[in-house]
């Protein structure tokens, strides 16, 4: 989900589809104004000195939790992906930011 290849591909395609980039910026602005809440809120945590809101999507087969930082334009500082095994979920992937840098 947060695969670096997908991230690069998305930004390369945005160069050839400026309307896609505009739509993504508009979506991000709405997300920031909503406090980064797209799914169910399951917690709040400070990660690397940034407050985050943990939002979660659950389906029959998987559960995805993202810790989004409003101060960073809803950039996810942590992500877990869990697969359902019977009545429980087992973590398959966890990604977390190691540091935050800014060009500003």
N, C-alpha and C positions, 0 to 999 in steps of 0.2 A: 504494500500500500504506500509506504513512504520510500519506495525504491528510488535510488538516485538516478537510475536510468530513465525511469518514468518522469521524474522531475525535469531532467534535461530535455527529454523529448517534448514535454508539454511546453517548455519555454521556447524551444526551436520552432514548434508548430505555431506558437503565438506570433512569431516574426512574420509568418506567411498568412496569418489570419488575425489581423488587428482587432476585428470585432470580438473574437474569442478572448483576447486580452482585456478588452473593455468590459466584457460580461463578467470575467473573473474579478476585476477590480470592483465592479458594482456589487457582486456577491460578497466580496470581502468587506466592503463598507457596511453592508447590511449586517453581516455576521458580527463585526466589531460593535456596531450600535446595539446589537442584541446581547452583548457580553459574551460572545463566542458560543452561544447556545443554539445548536442545531438539533440535538437529540436530547435524551433524558440526562439531567444533571445528577451525577452520582457522588460528587465530592469536590473539594477544593484543596489545593496544595501549593506551597511555594517551592518552585524548582529553579535553581540557579539564581535565587533572589528575585524571581518574577512570580507574581501571583498567577495561578492557573485555575481554570474550571475544568473538571473532569466530566466529559460527556460520553454517553455510551449508546451504542446501537446493538440490539440483540435480535437475532433471527433464530429460526429452528436449528440451524447448523453452526452458528458462530456468534461471538460477542467481540465487539471492537470498542476499546476505550481510548479516548484521546484526551490529553491534558493540554488545553489550549490557553495561550497567554494573550489576554486583551492588550497588554502593553506592547506586544510584538505583532500586532495586526492579526491576532488569532493563530499565530504560528504554533504548531504542536511541539511541545518540548518533550513529550513522552507519548508512547503508543503501545498498547498491548492488543494482540490478536489471539483469541481463544477459540478452539474447536469443541463442539459438543461431543461428549462420549457418554452415552446413556443419559443419566439425569444430571451430570456435572459437566463443567467446562474445564478444559486443560489448556494451559497457555502454550501456544505454538511459537509466537514471536513477541519480543519486546524490544523496542527501540527508544533510546533517550538521548537528548542533547548532552554533550559534554561541556560545551561552553557557548556563550553568546557573544558575538562581535558585531560591531556596527560601523558602517562607513560614513556615518553622519558627522 
